[in-house]
Amino acid sequence: MQLHPQKFNRMTLIKAAVCLVVILTVLITSAISIAFMSKSAAYDAALGAYEGWIGDLAAAKGESVKNLENGNHSGDEYSAVFGGEFGGFEGVAVVAEASGGRVVYCSSDLLSVDQLLSDKGFSIPEDSSVQVLTLGDKDYAFAAKKVGERTYICGFIDFSASAKAMKNLNSSLLTISIFSVVLVACAFITYIVMTGLNERGHRYRYKFTTDSEGRIVRSNAMFKEDFPQTVRIHDNLAHFGEDNLSAIKLTNFEEDEFIACSTKKLTNGNFRLKGDKLHMPYNSQATQPREVMREAYTALLPKGKAFLIGRISFDNLHNIKEMFGREFAETVHGILYAKVSKIFTYVYDLDLYQLGVLFPNGKNYEALLQDLRDYVNDWNEAIKIESNVVIISVKCGFAICDNYMAERNFDYAMTAAEAALKRATEDKLKNYYVFHGTEIKHYAKYFVNYDIRQMLADNMFEMEYQPQYGIKEGRIVGFEALFRVKKSANMTVNIFDLISYAERTGNMVVLGEFIFDTAMRFAKRVEDKNVKVSLNVSPIQLMQAGFCDNFLAIFNKYELKPGVICVEITESFLVQNFDDAVQKLEILREHGIEVHLDDFGTRYSSLLYLKKLPVSVIKIDREFIIDIKENDLDKSIVEMIVKICRTHDFKCITEGVETREQYDVLKSLGVDIIQGWIIGKSAPADIAARLIDTFVLK
């Protein structure tokens, strides 16, 4: 192999020159700063010495001066007290009634104390201090000490030389600093211009172009090297706007990877994409603040000292938003954010309802830990906005990051803080808890830390199916697919915690693919029995770029008939990105997948969502079913929802049906389908499949 010497092009030389300028600027500024700090330290040391001198002078002469303060005494009497000993000062004065500034004795005419007190508005403090004051063309260091009820001993000394040196040094440092800033700014602007304005100063790892159908027509060397098997992007590129940042999932040697891309549509209909690797599914409102918080946390770790991390939750802000509107809720959020920001060094908006906080170890660290209760109580005080008074239930979870913490990485620390938050949420009497590694046993049931991918590899998950009974048909007409951890795994797991953890750590995409694939395989098995299978979709899944393509790919893989698969959504997670969610649900409906609106009636905005969403089935929450036989209001609400369904050709499913009495009421009201323990609990695929032919409602 023949080696060729590297050629230095113009860009290389410019970059080298820019680096040299920056390095020289830093070195010059550092040298001047060191000189300034040395000079400043000597300056401050001199002033500190005068503070000590005035204290010593007051200790030596104070009692004698105090004995003279209640009478009219001559200057000779005061002069006799000092005897020419001024404890390091060039002269002294005795001042009575400090606010009036009456000088009763001055040792020399070096300094006109009367002028100082009257013209300069100088007031003598209670304790010793030193001020550098300019009189005429000279600077004086002036110190004072109280020795009686109304009497002060004042010492002064010519400080002109030192003051002048500091002024000159300040001017020099300011000039050099301004010059350095201008020089660095010019170098940076030159660099930006030479590297190209279109790149915005960022060198993207991947650059590639696709046609309107996602086929890659050209790419740079890095993209070809990292994704040699990728020839087509499956995301719907048409919805990408100018400069929007989107996450794209690419399959590389059977491993899924994400890249965050900015996208630009070209005049010929192609798309130009530039991006970098992304280690979590991108969501601008969910993951970005968390990643910024991660960076700050990582910066604190090398310092070696304990520090505090926390999660602050505004529990009932969602209800306030639904009652007063989002703008009002954001105002409340802003007020609480401002309160928290006064206490914590770092505060991050994780979402509208939760803040992340960090507090490094310092002089206020111990005081913060002692005062946490008072701070949290203050955050729970009523807030008045115009004529409205609202009370926010603020719950907090904190974790001390020190050597007792089992793992000091960011994800573990956030999990610890969330464990403390969950403990506080369950405690009606206490609004916060502080996790410490020595008390891990008290947080065991709240502490969630799963290796989702390894659990998938170890086959620890399964799907169960809860039957749905059609009243008119008199048989099982559908199943709701429910995610479970196998009993053989010997793990006590809260499914909600596991799903939340998967969403938080970026594992919900791979976990969702397992759920969708397993449930659709079951749906194919029972397809000929004329039953439907409904799947719950989380907000992280729905908002993920490429969700529709991935979901439909599995749907088509099993060649399922239209109408066999349904997706269940709750309107509580449609607050953000509503239009995008509607667009994706419309795509699913066009491919024969029904949309079910779950927990209907439990949110203020349900009727609005019903109007705008492509819904075919409404599921009534079990809260309206529990007391439906005795509670006329519950009965009226269910009756109203059933009438809406009849009028607009929706199906109606009621959840949580457990007794024959509830069933009879629902049947009389015209409900289509019931789901609950009266039909059966969720069951594995084999048992659920047999239930279709064997179940008889007793």
C-alpha positions in Angstrom: 0.0 0.0 0.0 1.4 3.4 -1.0 1.0 6.2 1.5 0.5 9.8 0.3 1.3 12.9 2.4 -1.8 14.7 3.6 -2.5 17.9 1.8 -3.5 21.0 3.8 -6.3 22.8 2.1 -7.5 26.3 2.8 -10.2 25.1 5.2 -7.6 23.2 7.3 -5.4 26.2 7.6 -8.3 28.5 8.6 -9.4 26.1 11.3 -5.8 25.9 12.6 -5.5 29.7 12.6 -8.9 30.0 14.5 -7.8 27.5 17.1 -4.4 29.4 17.5 -6.2 32.7 18.0 -8.6 31.2 20.6 -5.7 29.5 22.5 -3.6 32.7 22.5 -6.6 34.7 23.7 -7.3 32.3 26.5 -3.6 32.4 27.6 -3.5 36.2 27.6 -6.7 36.6 29.5 -5.6 33.9 32.0 -2.3 35.7 32.6 -4.0 39.0 33.1 -6.6 37.4 35.4 -3.9 35.8 37.5 -2.1 39.1 37.9 -5.4 40.8 38.7 -6.3 38.2 41.3 -2.8 38.5 42.9 -3.0 42.2 43.0 -6.6 42.1 44.3 -5.6 39.7 47.0 -2.9 42.0 48.2 -5.3 44.9 48.0 -8.0 43.1 50.1 -5.3 41.9 52.5 -4.3 45.5 53.2 -7.9 46.5 53.8 -8.4 43.5 56.1 -5.3 44.6 58.1 -7.0 47.9 58.7 -10.1 46.1 60.0 -7.8 44.3 62.5 -6.1 47.6 63.5 -9.3 49.4 64.3 -10.4 46.5 66.5 -7.0 46.5 68.3 -7.1 50.3 68.7 -10.7 50.2 70.0 -9.7 47.5 72.5 -6.8 49.6 73.8 -8.3 53.0 73.8 -12.0 52.4 73.8 -12.7 52.4 77.5 -10.9 55.8 78.0 -12.7 57.4 75.1 -16.0 56.0 76.4 -15.4 57.8 79.8 -15.2 61.1 78.0 -18.4 60.8 75.8 -20.9 62.2 78.3 -19.2 65.6 78.9 -17.6 68.5 77.1 -13.9 67.7 76.9 -11.1 69.4 75.2 -9.0 68.1 72.4 -6.0 67.8 74.7 -7.9 65.3 76.8 -8.6 63.1 73.8 -5.0 63.6 72.6 -3.7 62.4 76.0 -5.8 59.2 75.6 -4.1 58.3 72.3 -0.7 59.8 73.1 0.3 59.7 69.4 -0.4 55.9 69.2 -2.8 55.2 66.4 -2.3 51.5 66.0 -1.1 51.5 62.4 -3.2 54.4 61.1 -1.8 57.8 60.1 -4.4 59.6 62.1 -7.6 59.1 64.2 -10.7 60.9 65.0 -13.5 60.6 67.6 -17.0 61.1 66.2 -20.1 61.5 68.3 -23.7 60.9 67.2 -22.8 59.2 64.0 -25.9 60.1 62.1 -25.2 63.8 62.7 -21.4 63.3 62.3 -20.1 65.6 65.0 -16.3 65.3 65.2 -15.1 65.9 68.8 -11.5 65.2 68.1 -9.1 64.8 65.1 -5.4 64.0 65.5 -4.2 65.9 62.5 -5.2 67.9 59.5 -4.2 65.1 57.1 -7.9 64.4 56.4 -10.9 66.7 57.0 -13.2 64.4 58.8 -15.9 67.1 59.0 -15.8 67.3 55.2 -15.9 63.5 54.9 -19.0 63.2 57.0 -20.9 66.1 55.6 -20.0 66.3 51.9 -19.7 62.6 51.2 -22.8 61.5 53.1 -20.7 58.9 54.9 -22.5 57.1 57.8 -20.4 55.1 60.2 -21.6 51.4 60.5 -22.2 49.6 63.7 -19.2 47.3 63.4 -15.7 47.7 62.0 -15.4 48.1 58.3 -13.1 49.7 55.8 -14.1 52.0 52.9 -11.8 53.5 50.3 -13.0 57.1 49.7 -11.7 59.8 47.3 -11.2 63.3 48.7 -9.6 65.7 46.2 -6.8 64.0 44.4 -6.2 61.4 47.1 -7.8 58.1 48.2 -8.1 57.2 51.9 -8.7 53.9 53.7 -11.2 54.8 56.4 -12.2 52.4 59.3 -14.5 52.9 62.2 -15.4 51.1 65.5 -18.1 51.9 68.0 -16.9 52.2 71.6 -19.8 53.8 73.4 -23.5 54.5 73.0 -22.9 57.4 70.6 -19.2 57.4 70.1 -16.9 55.9 67.4 -13.2 55.8 67.0 -12.2 56.3 63.3 -8.8 55.6 61.8 -7.6 56.8 58.4 -4.6 56.3 56.2 -3.4 57.5 52.8 -4.3 54.7 50.3 -3.7 56.6 47.1 -0.9 54.4 45.6 -2.8 51.1 46.1 -6.1 52.5 44.8 -4.5 53.9 41.8 -2.8 50.6 41.0 -6.1 48.8 41.2 -7.8 51.3 39.0 -5.1 51.0 36.3 -5.2 47.2 36.5 -9.0 47.2 36.2 -8.8 49.4 33.1 -6.1 47.2 31.5 -8.1 44.0 32.2 -11.3 45.5 30.8 -9.5 46.6 27.6 -7.8 43.2 27.1 -11.1 41.4 27.8 -13.0 43.5 25.3 -10.3 43.0 22.7 -10.3 39.2 23.4 -14.1 39.0 23.0 -14.0 40.9 19.7 -11.1 38.8 18.5 -12.9 35.5 19.3 -16.2 36.8 17.8 -14.4 37.7 14.6 -12.7 34.3 14.5 -16.0 32.5 15.1 -17.8 34.5 12.4 -15.0 33.7 10.0 -15.3 30.0 10.8 -19.1 30.0 10.4 -18.8 31.7 7.0 -16.0 29.4 5.7 -17.8 26.2 6.9 -21.0 27.2 5.1 -24.1 28.9 6.5 -26.4 26.0 5.4 -24.7 23.7 8.0 -25.4 26.3 10.8 -22.1 25.5 12.4 -23.0 21.8 13.0 -21.3 18.9 11.3 -24.0 16.3 10.9 -22.8 12.7 10.9 -25.4 11.6 8.3 -26.5 13.4 5.1 -28.8 11.6 2.6 -31.5 12.3 0.1 -34.7 10.3 -0.6 -37.4 10.5 -3.2 -41.0 11.1 -2.3 -41.5 7.4 -1.5 -38.6 7.2 0.9 -36.1 5.5 -1.4 -32.5 6.7 -0.7 -31.1 8.2 -3.9 -27.8 9.4 -2.4 -26.0 9.5 0.9 -22.7 10.4 2.5 -19.9 7.9 3.4 -20.8 7.8 7.1 -24.4 6.8 6.4 -23.3 4.1 4.0 -20.8 2.8 6.6 -23.2 2.7 9.5 -26.4 1.6 7.6 -25.2 -0.5 4.7 -28.5 -2.4 4.5 -30.8 0.6 4.5 -32.2 1.4 1.0 -35.5 3.0 2.0 -36.9 5.1 4.9 -40.3 3.9 5.9 -41.5 7.0 7.7 -44.0 9.3 6.0 -41.7 12.0 4.8 -44.4 14.1 3.4 -45.5 15.4 6.8 -42.0 16.6 7.6 -41.9 20.4 7.6 -39.0 22.8 6.9 -36.3 22.4 9.6 -38.5 20.2 11.8 -36.5 17.7 13.9 -37.9 14.1 13.6 -36.9 10.7 14.8 -36.5 8.0 12.2 -36.1 4.3 13.1 -33.6 2.3 10.9 -33.0 -1.4 11.1 -29.4 -2.2 10.9 -28.3 -5.9 11.0 -31.6 -6.7 12.9 -30.9 -4.0 15.5 -33.2 -0.9 15.7 -31.4 2.4 15.8 -32.8 6.0 15.8 -31.5 9.1 14.2 -32.7 12.7 14.8 -33.0 14.4 11.4 -33.8 17.9 10.1 -35.6 17.6 6.8 -36.0 19.9 3.8 -38.2 19.3 0.8 -36.5 20.0 -2.5 -38.1 21.6 -5.6 -38.0 18.2 -7.4 -40.0 16.5 -4.7 -37.1 14.8 -3.0 -36.2 15.2 0.7 -32.8 16.2 2.0 -32.1 14.9 5.5 -29.2 15.7 7.9 -28.9 14.1 11.3 -27.1 12.3 14.1 -27.7 9.2 16.2 -30.3 9.3 18.8 -30.2 6.9 21.8 -33.8 7.6 22.9 -37.0 7.9 20.8 -37.3 11.7 20.1 -40.1 13.7 21.6 -39.4 17.4 21.8 -41.7 18.0 24.8 -40.7 14.9 26.8 -37.1 13.8 26.3 -35.3 17.1 25.6 -35.6 18.7 29.1 -34.7 15.3 30.6 -31.6 15.1 28.4 -30.5 18.6 29.4 -31.0 17.6 33.0 -28.9 14.5 32.4 -26.0 16.7 31.2 -26.1 18.9 34.3 -26.3 15.7 36.5 -23.3 14.3 34.7 -21.4 17.5 35.3 -22.0 17.3 39.0 -20.8 13.8 39.4 -17.0 14.3 39.1 -17.0 16.8 42.0 -17.4 13.9 44.4 -19.8 15.5 46.8 -23.3 14.5 47.6 -26.0 16.5 45.8 -29.8 16.4 45.6 -32.0 15.4 42.6 -35.8 15.6 42.7 -39.1 15.3 40.9 -41.9 17.8 41.8 -45.4 16.8 40.7 -48.4 19.2 40.4 -51.0 16.4 41.0 -54.3 18.2 40.3 -53.1 20.7 37.7 -54.6 18.5 35.0 -58.1 19.0 36.5 -57.5 22.8 36.8 -56.5 22.8 33.1 -59.7 21.1 32.2 -61.8 23.5 34.3 -60.1 26.8 33.5 -58.2 26.1 30.3 -54.6 25.4 29.3 -53.6 29.1 29.4 -54.7 29.4 33.0 -53.0 26.1 33.9 -49.8 27.4 32.3 -50.0 30.6 34.4 -50.3 28.5 37.6 -47.4 26.3 36.4 -45.3 29.5 35.8 -46.0 30.7 39.4 -45.0 27.4 40.9 -41.9 27.2 38.6 -40.8 30.7 39.8 -41.2 29.6 43.5 -39.1 26.4 42.9 -36.5 28.3 40.9 -35.8 30.6 44.0 -34.8 27.5 46.0 -33.1 25.1 43.5 -30.0 25.8 41.4 -31.3 23.8 38.4 -35.0 23.4 37.4 -36.3 21.6 34.3 -39.8 21.5 32.9 -40.3 17.8 32.3 -43.9 18.5 31.2 -46.8 20.8 32.3 -47.4 18.7 35.4 -43.8 17.9 36.6 -40.5 19.5 37.3 -37.1 18.0 37.6 -34.6 19.7 40.1 -30.9 19.5 41.0 -29.1 21.1 43.9 -25.3 20.8 44.2 -23.4 20.5 47.4 -22.4 23.9 48.8 -22.8 26.2 51.8 -26.6 26.1 51.5 -26.9 22.3 50.9 -27.5 21.3 54.6 -29.9 24.2 55.1 -31.9 23.1 52.1 -32.4 19.6 53.5 -33.6 21.1 56.8 -36.0 23.5 55.2 -37.5 21.2 52.6 -40.7 20.8 54.6 -41.3 24.6 54.7 -40.6 24.9 51.0 -43.0 22.2 50.1 -45.7 23.6 52.4 -45.3 27.0 50.7 -45.8 25.4 47.3 -49.0 23.9 48.5 -50.4 27.3 49.6 -53.5 28.7 47.7 -52.7 30.7 44.6 -54.8 33.7 43.6 -55.0 34.6 39.9 -57.3 37.6 39.2 -60.5 36.5 41.0 -59.8 32.8 41.1 -58.2 31.0 44.0 -56.7 27.6 43.3 -54.9 25.1 45.5 -52.3 22.8 43.8 -51.5 19.5 45.4 -47.7 19.5 45.1 -46.0 16.2 45.9 -42.2 15.8 45.8 -39.7 13.0 45.7 -36.0 13.7 46.3 -32.9 11.5 46.3 -29.5 12.1 47.8 -26.8 11.2 45.3 -23.8 10.1 47.4 -21.6 7.0 47.8 -24.4 5.1 49.5 -26.5 5.1 46.3 -26.2 1.7 44.6 -25.6 3.3 41.2 -24.8 6.9 40.6 -25.9 7.1 36.9 -28.6 9.5 36.0 -31.4 6.9 35.2 -30.9 5.2 38.6 -31.0 8.6 40.4 -34.2 9.6 38.6 -35.7 6.3 39.4 -34.8 6.8 43.1 -36.4 10.3 43.0 -39.5 8.8 41.4 -39.7 6.1 44.1 -39.7 8.8 46.8 -42.4 10.7 44.8 -44.6 7.6 44.6 -44.2 7.1 48.4 -45.3 10.8 48.9 -48.2 10.3 46.5 -49.5 7.4 48.6 -49.0 9.2 51.9 -52.0 11.6 52.6 -50.2 13.3 55.5 -46.8 14.0 54.0 -46.1 15.8 50.7 -42.4 14.8 50.2 -39.9 12.0 50.9 -36.1 12.0 50.5 -34.6 8.8 49.3 -31.2 7.7 50.7 -29.3 4.6 49.8 -29.2 3.4 53.4 -33.1 3.2 53.4 -33.6 1.3 50.2 -35.8 -1.3 52.0 -38.4 1.4 52.6 -38.6 2.1 48.9 -38.4 -1.4 47.5 -42.0 -1.6 46.2 -41.6 1.8 44.5 -38.2 1.3 43.0 -38.5 0.3 39.4 -35.4 -0.6 37.4 -35.9 -3.2 34.6 -33.8 -4.4 31.8 -36.6 -4.5 29.3 -34.6 -5.8 26.4 -33.1 -8.6 28.5 -36.5 -9.6 29.8 -37.7 -9.8 26.3 -34.8 -12.0 25.3 -35.5 -14.2 28.4 -39.2 -14.6 27.3 -40.5 -13.2 30.6 -43.5 -11.4 29.0 -46.8 -12.6 27.8 -50.2 -11.3 26.7 -53.6 -12.2 28.3 -57.0 -11.5 26.8 -60.1 -10.2 28.7 -63.3 -11.3 27.0 -66.0 -8.8 25.9 -69.6 -10.1 25.7 -72.1 -8.9 23.1 -75.5 -8.6 24.7 -77.5 -8.9 21.4 -75.3 -11.6 20.1 -75.3 -13.6 23.3 -71.6 -14.6 22.9 -68.0 -13.5 23.1 -67.5 -10.8 20.5 -64.0 -9.5 21.3 -61.0 -9.4 23.7 -58.9 -6.6 25.1 -55.2 -7.6 25.0 -53.4 -7.0 28.3 -49.7 -7.0 28.8 -48.4 -9.3 31.7 -45.2 -10.5 33.2 -45.2 -14.3 33.3 -45.7 -15.9 36.7 -42.7 -18.2 36.1 -40.5 -15.0 36.1 -40.9 -14.9 39.9 -41.1 -11.1 39.9 -43.6 -8.9 41.7 -44.2 -6.3 39.1 -46.6 -3.4 38.8 -47.5 -3.4 35.1 -48.2 0.4 35.2 -44.7 1.0 36.7 -43.1 -1.3 34.1 -44.8 0.5 31.2 -44.0 3.9 32.6 -40.4 2.8 33.0 -40.3 1.6 29.4 -41.7 4.9 28.1 -39.2 6.9 30.2 -36.1 4.9 29.1 -36.9 4.6 25.4 -37.8 0.9 25.5 -41.5 1.4 24.7 -41.0 1.0 21.0 -39.4 -2.5 21.2 -41.9 -3.5 24.0 -44.8 -2.2 21.9 -43.6 -4.3 18.9 -43.8 -7.4 21.1 -47.3 -6.5 22.3 -48.6 -5.8 18.8 -47.0 -8.9 17.3 -48.2 -11.2 20.0 -51.8 -9.8 20.1 -52.1 -9.9 16.3 -50.9 -13.5 16.1 -53.7 -14.3 18.6 -56.2 -12.3 16.5 -55.2 -14.3 13.4 -55.9 -17.5 15.4 -59.4 -16.4 16.3 -60.2 -14.4 13.2 -62.7 -16.9 11.8 -64.6 -16.8 15.1 -65.9 -13.3 14.2 -64.2 -11.6 17.2 -62.2 -8.5 17.5 -59.0 -7.9 19.5 -58.3 -4.4 20.9 -54.8 -3.1 21.8 -53.9 -0.3 24.1 -51.6 2.3 22.5 -49.4 4.5 24.7 -48.7 8.2 23.9 -45.0 7.5 23.4 -45.9 4.8 20.8 -48.5 7.0 19.0 -46.2 10.0 18.8 -43.2 8.0 17.5 -42.2 8.8 14.0 -43.0 5.7 11.8 -45.7 4.4 14.2 -48.3 3.8 11.5 -45.9 2.1 9.2 -44.6 -0.2 11.9 -48.1 -1.0 13.2 -49.5 -1.7 9.7 -46.4 -3.8 8.8 -47.3 -6.2 11.6 -51.0 -6.1 10.6 -50.1 -7.0 7.0 -47.6 -9.6 8.2 -50.5 -11.7 9.5 -52.9 -10.8 6.6 -55.6 -9.8 9.0 -59.1 -8.8 7.8 -60.3 -5.2 8.2 -62.2 -4.8 11.5 -60.4 -7.5 13.4 -57.9 -5.2 15.2 -58.8 -2.2 17.3 -56.6 0.4 19.0 -57.7 1.8 22.4 -56.7 5.4 23.3 -57.5 7.6 26.3 -58.0 11.3 25.7 -55.8 12.2 28.7 -52.7 11.8 26.6 -54.0 13.7 23.6 -53.5 17.1 25.2 -50.2 17.6 23.2 -49.8 16.9 19.5 -53.5 16.4 19.1 -53.6 17.1 15.3 -50.7 14.7 14.7 -52.6 12.0 16.7 -55.8 12.5 14.7 -53.8 12.2 11.5 -52.2 8.9 12.5 -55.5 7.5 13.8 -57.2 8.4 10.4 -54.5 6.4 8.6 -55.2 3.4 10.8 -58.9 3.7 10.2 -58.4 3.8 6.4 -56.6 0.5 6.7 -59.5 -1.2 8.5 -58.4 -0.7 12.1 -61.1 0.5 14.5 -60.4 3.3 17.1 -61.9 2.9 20.6 -62.1 5.9 23.0 -61.3 4.4 26.5 -62.4 5.8 29.9 -65.1 7.9 28.3 -66.7 10.5 30.6 -63.8 10.8 33.1 -62.3 13.9 31.5 -63.7 17.4 30.9 -62.9 17.4 27.2 -64.4 14.0 26.3 -67.2 15.4 24.1 -64.8 17.6 22.2 -62.5 14.6 21.5 -65.5 12.6 20.5 -66.3 15.2 17.9 -62.8 15.3 16.3 -61.4 11.8 16.7 -62.1 9.0 14.1 -63.8 6.9 16.8 -66.1 3.9 16.2 -66.5 2.6 19.8 -66.9 4.3 23.1 -65.8 2.6 26.3 -67.6 3.8 29.5 -65.4 3.8 32.5 -66.2 1.4 35.4 -66.7 4.4 37.8 -70.1 4.9 36.3 -71.0 1.1 36.6 -70.1 0.3 40.2 -73.2 1.9 41.7 -75.4 2.1 38.6 -78.2 0.1 40.3 -78.5 2.4 43.2 -77.2 5.7 41.8 -79.7 7.4 39.5 -77.1 9.9 38.3 -74.7 7.2 37.1 -77.6 5.6 35.4 -78.6 8.8 33.6 -75.0 9.4 32.5 -74.7 5.9 31.0 -78.2 6.4 29.3 -77.0 9.7 27.8 -73.8 8.1 26.4 -75.8 5.2 24.9 -78.2 7.7 23.2 -75.2 9.5 21.7 -73.9 6.2 20.4 -77.2 5.3 18.9 -77.6 8.6 17.2 -74.1 8.7 15.7 -73.7 4.9 14.9 -71.1 4.2 17.6 -70.8 0.9 19.5 -70.8 1.2 23.3 -68.8 -1.0 25.7 -69.0 -0.8 29.5 -66.1 -1.9 31.7 -66.0 -3.2 35.2 -69.3 -5.2 35.1 -69.2 -7.7 38.0 -72.8 -8.5 39.0 -76.0 -9.7 37.4 -77.8 -6.6 38.7 -75.4 -4.3 36.8 -75.8 -6.4 33.7 -79.6 -6.2 33.8 -79.5 -2.4 34.1 -77.0 -2.1 31.3 -79.0 -4.4 29.1 -82.2 -2.3 29.7 -80.3 0.9 28.7 -79.3 -0.6 25.4 -75.5 -1.1 26.0 -73.9 -3.2 23.1 -71.0 -4.9 24.9 -69.9 -5.6 28.4 -66.5 -6.3 29.9 -65.7 -7.4 33.4 -65.4 -10.2 35.9 -69.0 -11.3 35.3 -67.6 -12.5 31.9 -64.2 -13.4 33.2 -60.7 -12.2 34.1 -58.0 -11.9 31.5 -56.6 -15.3 30.4 -53.8 -16.7 28.3 -54.3 -17.2 24.6 -55.3 -20.9 24.8 -57.9 -20.5 27.5 -59.3 -17.3 25.8 -59.6 -19.1 22.5 -61.6 -21.9 24.0 -63.8 -19.4 25.8 -65.3 -18.2 22.5 -67.2 -21.5 22.0 -67.8 -22.6 25.6 -68.8 -19.4 27.5 -72.5 -19.2 28.7 -73.6 -16.2 30.7 -75.4 -17.4 33.9 
